[in-house]
Amino acid sequence: MNRTGAFASLIAICLSGSLVTAQSIGMVVTESGDVVVFDADTDTLIETIPLPGIGVQNHADCEVTSDLTQGFVVNFTSQLYFIDLTASPPAIVNTIGIPNPGEDVVLSLDEKYLIVCDGSALAPLAVVDVATQTVVSTSNEFSDCNSVEVCADGSVLGTSINQDRLGLYTLDAAGTLTLVDDFELDTDPQNLACAGSSAGVVMYRNGSFRSYTLPGGAFVDLVDLPAGSGRGASAAFDADGNRLFVRTEDRGVEIYGFDPLTADVLPSLLNIPTGDVTNSLCYGIEQLALHPDETRLYVPERGQVAIHDPDTGALLGSIPFASPSIEPLGICIARAAECFLVLGAGPGSEAFAGATHSWDTYLSSVTNSFAVTLDDIPSFPLPHTTHDRIALQQPVPVGTFSAQVLMWNPDEFPDNPEQFTAGLRVIMWSNGRVTGRRYGSSDGMELTLETYRETASGQRFLRFPFSIDGF
């Protein structure tokens, strides 16, 4: 069974972090023509990868899949790089042409597609299939797109600086974008960010930003950045949408309170002084990143990525570049999801600890666990009878036992990161029949069992398919 090949499908949504060395990986692109890959658990350098075609004044953004196997970089010269993060060291494995220069890039919610847009050039949005590494569709509803974002419900937002518009799109299973609504903005947009699926902000190039609610495109607060801030480069929200982090051109990071239901912007909570971004103030590019566990704020600045405490602003450390004069561009961080099939002696309430998260299970005496994805589930050879244990190659309890699938994925499901199936009590009868009965409640996931026979050998197998609501 190929347990690493599953990353090419969706369904990195449910993947154990135990399959990779680091639980969190970040990348930052620099104007020197490199992408710096770092371990965001230890805040140490993994590798610096030269990127052909990126040079001074090129604008570049990046993304990392939630299974930490692939990275992506655009280079403002109509190219998209695919980076294998499982290689030692990480390396570029493919480069494709795209129908816009490529300045901002974002993954779709299911991570099957990349959506790429330019800065201000007259060029379409492009959708790239991650698995086939090909452009599958384009959208040219506006003359341009200078920033793009995917919200928690999978909807896509894009801004046009030439027409001062905010577009709301849907993305279907085939990778086709459809414009479903658009709204007039106050002035030239710089960037945007979503707080969940119903609110967010658009950064303006005049040193202000506007909050909004969706659906309907109701604009709420127009906020001027503090004096001396310059323009707002980019923004990010915490998982609850209660804090808004704004990277300013000249005054570091401004942190505001935010109401994700009403889009009301609350007074500034804190200012964190950092290096400026004057030389690399680019449309759409993310120029700060909050660690998924929200304990660290990463701020690229000249010569390094500075790491701050998001609560106090204290400098916690840094990740230096090869030279103190190197200017950074886009930054991206992802944390591995965790998903386990857990087996136990029977119904109960024993705790189970994954790589970074613990669950209270519906099992007693947990006997084994397996990292699983929706399309990579272990199969267990069945004995001919409950007394024939020689054929049982995997440690499945014989007789009566219980099974459950547990998931922790705060990146894809920020509103409900811990999900689980009901327990499944399994009985292996002496005549070879296998039955299961559900017990307990479920949250977002369902578990079943199935048996099948391998044609060549005649061997029977047991497996536990599961589903995730919405996928």
C-alpha positions in Angstrom: 0.0 0.0 0.0 1.4 3.4 -1.0 0.8 5.5 2.1 2.6 8.6 0.8 0.9 8.8 -2.7 -2.4 10.0 -1.2 -1.4 13.6 -1.1 -2.3 14.0 -4.8 -6.0 13.7 -4.0 -8.2 15.8 -1.8 -7.7 14.3 0.7 -5.0 15.6 2.6 -7.9 16.9 4.6 -7.6 13.8 6.7 -3.9 12.9 7.1 -1.8 12.0 10.1 1.0 14.4 10.8 3.1 11.3 11.8 3.8 10.7 8.1 6.1 13.7 7.9 9.1 14.9 9.9 7.8 18.3 10.8 4.2 19.0 11.9 4.3 22.5 10.5 6.2 23.8 7.5 6.6 27.3 6.2 8.1 28.9 3.1 9.1 32.5 2.3 10.1 33.7 -1.2 12.8 36.3 -1.5 13.8 38.9 -4.1 17.2 37.2 -4.3 15.5 34.4 -6.3 15.2 31.7 -3.5 12.5 30.1 -1.5 13.4 29.5 2.1 11.8 26.4 3.5 11.6 26.2 7.3 10.4 23.9 10.1 7.7 26.0 11.8 7.8 23.7 14.9 11.4 24.5 15.7 11.7 27.6 13.6 14.8 26.3 11.9 15.9 26.3 8.2 15.3 23.2 6.2 16.5 24.3 2.8 17.1 27.3 0.6 16.0 26.5 -3.0 17.0 28.6 -6.0 14.1 29.6 -8.2 14.9 30.1 -11.8 13.3 33.2 -13.2 12.9 35.1 -9.9 15.1 38.2 -9.5 15.1 41.6 -8.0 11.7 43.3 -8.1 9.9 40.1 -9.2 6.8 39.5 -7.1 6.2 36.1 -5.7 3.8 34.3 -3.4 3.5 30.8 -2.1 1.3 28.0 -0.7 1.9 24.7 1.2 -0.6 21.8 1.2 -1.9 20.7 4.6 -0.2 17.3 4.3 3.1 19.2 4.0 4.1 17.3 0.9 3.9 20.0 -1.7 4.8 23.7 -2.0 3.9 26.1 -4.8 5.5 29.4 -5.9 4.5 31.9 -8.6 7.2 34.2 -10.0 5.5 37.2 -11.8 6.9 35.9 -15.1 3.9 33.5 -15.9 5.4 30.5 -14.2 4.2 28.3 -11.3 6.7 26.0 -9.5 5.9 22.7 -7.9 8.1 21.8 -4.9 8.4 18.4 -3.4 8.6 19.0 0.4 9.1 15.2 1.1 12.4 15.1 -0.8 15.6 15.4 1.2 16.3 18.2 0.6 13.1 19.7 -0.8 13.4 20.4 -4.5 11.5 21.8 -7.5 9.9 18.9 -9.4 8.0 20.8 -12.2 7.5 24.3 -13.6 4.5 25.1 -15.8 3.4 28.2 -17.7 0.2 30.1 -16.5 -1.9 32.6 -18.5 -1.2 35.5 -16.1 2.1 36.8 -14.7 1.4 35.2 -11.3 1.6 37.3 -8.2 -0.9 35.9 -5.8 -1.7 32.2 -5.3 -4.1 30.3 -3.1 -5.2 26.7 -2.6 -8.9 25.7 -2.9 -10.5 24.4 0.2 -10.2 20.8 -0.8 -6.6 21.5 -2.1 -7.4 20.0 -5.5 -6.8 23.4 -7.2 -4.6 26.4 -7.1 -6.1 29.8 -8.0 -3.6 32.3 -9.4 -3.9 36.0 -10.3 -1.7 38.8 -11.4 -1.2 42.3 -10.1 -2.7 44.9 -12.3 -2.1 43.5 -15.8 -5.0 42.7 -18.1 -4.9 39.0 -17.5 -7.4 36.3 -16.3 -7.6 34.4 -13.1 -6.2 30.9 -13.6 -7.2 27.6 -12.0 -4.5 24.9 -11.9 -5.2 21.2 -11.1 -2.7 20.2 -8.4 -2.7 16.5 -9.3 -2.2 16.9 -13.1 -0.2 20.2 -12.8 -2.2 21.7 -15.6 -4.3 24.9 -16.1 -7.9 23.7 -16.2 -9.8 26.9 -16.5 -9.6 30.7 -16.5 -12.0 33.5 -15.6 -11.9 37.0 -17.2 -15.0 38.6 -15.6 -12.9 41.7 -14.8 -10.0 43.2 -16.8 -7.6 42.1 -14.1 -7.3 40.5 -10.7 -4.8 41.8 -8.2 -5.6 39.6 -5.1 -7.4 36.4 -4.5 -8.6 34.5 -1.4 -10.5 31.3 -0.5 -12.9 31.6 2.4 -13.9 28.9 5.0 -16.9 27.8 2.9 -14.8 27.3 -0.2 -16.0 30.5 -1.9 -13.4 32.5 -3.8 -12.9 36.3 -3.6 -10.9 38.4 -6.1 -10.3 42.1 -6.4 -9.8 44.2 -9.5 -7.6 47.4 -9.2 -8.5 48.6 -12.7 -12.2 48.5 -12.0 -12.2 48.8 -8.2 -14.4 45.7 -7.8 -14.7 42.8 -5.4 -15.9 39.6 -7.1 -17.5 36.6 -5.3 -17.0 33.3 -7.2 -17.9 29.6 -6.8 -15.4 26.9 -7.7 -17.0 23.7 -8.9 -15.6 20.1 -8.8 -14.1 20.5 -12.3 -12.2 23.6 -11.3 -14.5 26.1 -13.1 -14.9 29.6 -11.5 -18.3 31.2 -11.8 -18.9 34.9 -10.7 -22.0 35.0 -8.6 -21.8 38.6 -7.3 -19.6 41.6 -7.4 -19.4 44.8 -5.4 -17.9 48.3 -6.0 -15.0 49.2 -3.7 -14.1 52.6 -2.3 -10.8 52.9 -4.0 -7.8 50.9 -5.3 -7.6 47.5 -3.5 -4.2 46.1 -2.4 -5.1 42.8 -0.8 -7.9 41.0 1.1 -8.5 38.4 3.8 -11.5 36.3 5.0 -12.6 35.8 8.6 -14.4 32.5 8.2 -17.0 32.5 5.4 -19.2 35.6 6.2 -16.8 38.5 6.8 -13.4 39.9 6.0 -11.5 43.0 5.0 -10.1 44.6 1.8 -6.9 46.5 2.1 -6.7 49.8 0.2 -3.6 51.4 -1.3 -4.4 54.8 0.3 -3.6 53.6 3.8 -7.1 52.4 4.8 -9.1 49.2 4.8 -12.8 48.3 4.6 -14.6 45.5 6.4 -17.5 43.6 4.7 -20.0 40.8 5.3 -21.2 38.1 2.9 -23.4 37.2 1.3 -24.8 40.4 0.0 -21.5 42.4 0.1 -22.5 44.8 2.9 -19.6 47.1 3.6 -19.3 48.0 7.3 -16.3 49.9 8.7 -13.8 52.1 6.8 -10.7 52.3 8.9 -7.7 54.6 8.4 -4.4 53.0 9.5 -2.5 55.0 12.3 -0.4 57.9 11.2 3.0 56.8 9.9 1.7 53.4 8.8 1.8 54.0 5.1 -0.2 51.5 3.1 -1.5 48.2 4.3 0.4 45.4 2.7 -1.7 42.3 3.8 -3.9 41.0 6.5 -4.7 37.8 8.3 -7.2 36.6 10.9 -6.9 34.2 13.8 -9.0 31.0 13.6 -12.0 32.5 15.4 -11.9 35.7 13.4 -11.7 37.8 16.5 -8.3 39.3 15.8 -7.2 41.0 12.6 -3.5 41.3 11.9 -2.5 44.1 9.4 1.0 44.3 8.0 1.6 48.0 7.3 4.2 49.5 5.0 6.1 51.5 7.6 4.7 50.8 11.1 5.0 47.1 11.6 1.9 45.0 12.5 -1.3 46.6 13.8 -3.6 44.2 15.6 -7.3 45.0 15.8 -10.3 43.3 17.5 -12.9 42.1 15.0 -16.4 40.7 15.1 -16.7 38.0 12.4 -20.5 38.1 12.5 -21.0 41.8 12.0 -17.6 42.8 10.5 -17.3 45.5 13.1 -13.6 46.5 13.5 -12.8 47.1 17.1 -10.0 49.4 18.4 -6.4 48.5 17.9 -5.1 46.1 20.5 -1.4 46.2 19.9 1.2 47.5 17.5 4.3 45.4 16.9 7.2 47.4 15.4 8.9 45.5 12.5 11.0 46.2 9.5 9.2 48.0 6.6 8.1 46.5 3.3 8.6 49.5 1.1 10.7 47.7 -1.4 8.3 44.7 -1.8 4.8 46.1 -1.3 3.1 43.8 -3.8 -0.5 43.2 -4.7 -2.1 40.2 -3.1 1.1 38.8 -1.5 0.8 37.5 2.1 3.5 39.4 4.1 2.7 38.0 7.5 1.6 34.6 8.7 0.0 33.5 12.0 1.2 30.0 13.1 -1.8 27.6 13.0 -1.5 27.1 16.7 -1.6 30.9 17.1 1.5 31.0 19.4 3.8 32.8 16.9 3.4 35.6 14.3 5.9 35.4 11.4 6.8 38.7 9.8 9.2 38.7 6.8 11.6 41.7 6.8 14.9 42.6 5.3 17.4 39.8 6.1 15.1 37.5 8.1 11.7 36.3 9.2 11.1 37.8 12.6 9.0 35.8 15.0 6.8 37.6 17.5 4.4 36.7 20.3 1.0 37.6 18.9 -0.4 38.4 22.3 2.4 40.6 23.6 4.4 41.6 20.5 7.6 40.3 22.1 10.3 39.1 19.7 10.7 35.4 20.1 13.4 34.7 17.5 14.1 34.8 13.8 15.0 32.8 10.8 17.8 34.5 9.0 18.3 34.7 5.2 21.6 34.0 3.5 22.3 37.8 3.5 21.0 40.6 5.8 20.2 42.7 2.7 17.8 40.2 1.1 14.2 41.5 0.7 11.4 39.0 1.4 8.2 38.6 -0.6 5.3 36.2 0.2 5.2 33.8 3.2 3.0 30.7 3.8 2.7 28.2 6.6 0.7 25.0 7.0 0.2 22.5 9.8 -0.4 18.8 9.1 -3.8 17.5 9.8 -4.2 14.4 11.9 -6.5 11.5 11.2 -6.4 8.1 12.8 -8.3 4.8 12.6 -8.2 3.7 16.2 -9.0 0.1 17.4 -9.9 -0.9 20.9 -11.1 -3.9 22.9 -14.6 -2.6 23.1 -16.8 0.4 24.0 -15.4 2.7 26.6 -13.8 6.2 27.0 -10.1 5.9 26.8 -8.0 8.9 25.7 -5.9 8.7 22.6 -3.0 11.1 21.8 -2.0 11.9 18.3 1.1 13.9 17.2 -0.3 17.2 18.5 -3.8 16.6 19.7 -5.7 14.3 22.1 -9.2 12.9 21.9 -11.6 11.2 24.3 -12.6 8.1 22.3 -15.5 5.7 22.5 -13.0 2.8 23.0 -11.7 0.9 25.9 -8.1 -0.4 26.0 -6.9 1.2 22.7 -4.9 -1.6 21.0 -3.7 0.0 17.8 -3.9 3.1 15.5 -3.3 3.8 11.9 -2.8 7.1 10.0 -5.5 7.2 7.3 -6.9 9.4 4.6 -10.2 9.1 2.8 -8.5 7.3 -0.1 -5.8 5.4 1.9 -7.3 3.0 4.4 -5.5 -0.1 5.7 -7.0 -3.5 4.9 -6.8 -6.4 7.4 -6.6 -10.0 6.3 -9.4 -12.1 7.9 -8.9 -15.6 9.3 -11.2 -18.3 8.0 -12.5 -18.7 11.5 -11.9 -16.9 14.8 -9.6 -19.8 15.8 -7.5 -19.5 12.7 -5.2 -16.7 13.8 -2.3 -17.5 11.5 -3.9 -15.7 8.6 -4.3 -12.5 10.6 -1.3 -10.5 9.4 -2.3 -7.2 11.1 -3.1 -6.8 14.8 -6.9 -6.7 14.6 -8.5 -8.1 17.8 -10.3 -11.4 17.1 -13.8 -11.9 18.3 -15.4 -8.6 19.5 -13.6 -5.2 19.3 -14.4 -1.6 18.5 -13.2 1.0 15.9 -13.4 4.8 15.5 -11.9 7.4 13.2 -10.6 10.7 14.8 -9.6 13.9 13.0 -8.0 17.1 14.0 -7.7 19.8 11.2 -7.9 23.4 12.4 -6.6 24.7 9.0 -9.4 23.3 6.9 -12.1 23.3 9.6 -11.3 26.3 11.8 -14.9 26.4 13.2 -14.9 22.7 14.1 -11.3 21.3 14.0 -12.0 18.2 16.1 -14.3 15.8 14.3 -14.9 12.1 14.9 -17.1 9.1 13.9 -19.4 7.2 16.2 -17.9 4.0 17.6 -18.3 0.8 15.7 -18.6 -2.4 17.6 -17.3 -5.2 15.4 -18.1 -8.9 15.9 -16.0 -11.5 14.0 -18.2 -14.7 14.0 -16.8 -18.2 13.9 -18.3 -18.8 10.5 -16.3 -15.9 9.1 -19.1 -13.4 9.0 -18.3 -9.9 10.2 -20.9 -7.5 11.5 -20.8 -4.0 13.0 -23.1 -1.8 15.1 -22.7 1.9 15.7 -22.8 3.4 19.2 -22.2 6.9 20.6 -22.5 10.1 18.6 -20.6 11.4 15.6 -19.4 14.9 14.7 -18.8 15.6 11.0 -17.8 12.0 10.0 -19.3 8.6 9.5 -17.7 5.2 9.7 -18.7 1.9 8.1 -17.1 -1.5 7.6 -16.8 -3.7 4.5 -15.3 -7.1 3.6 -14.0 -8.1 0.3 -12.1 -11.1 -1.3 -8.9 -10.9 -3.3 -9.6 -12.8 -6.5 -6.1 -14.3 -7.0 -5.5 -15.6 -3.5 -9.1 -16.0 -2.3 -8.0 -14.1 0.9 -10.8 -12.1 2.6 -10.0 -8.6 4.0 -11.7 -6.2 6.4 -11.5 -2.4 6.0 -13.2 0.7 7.5 -14.2 3.3 5.0 -15.2 6.7 6.4 -16.7 9.9 5.1 -16.4 13.6 6.0 -19.5 15.8 5.8 -19.3 17.9 2.6 -16.7 15.8 0.8 
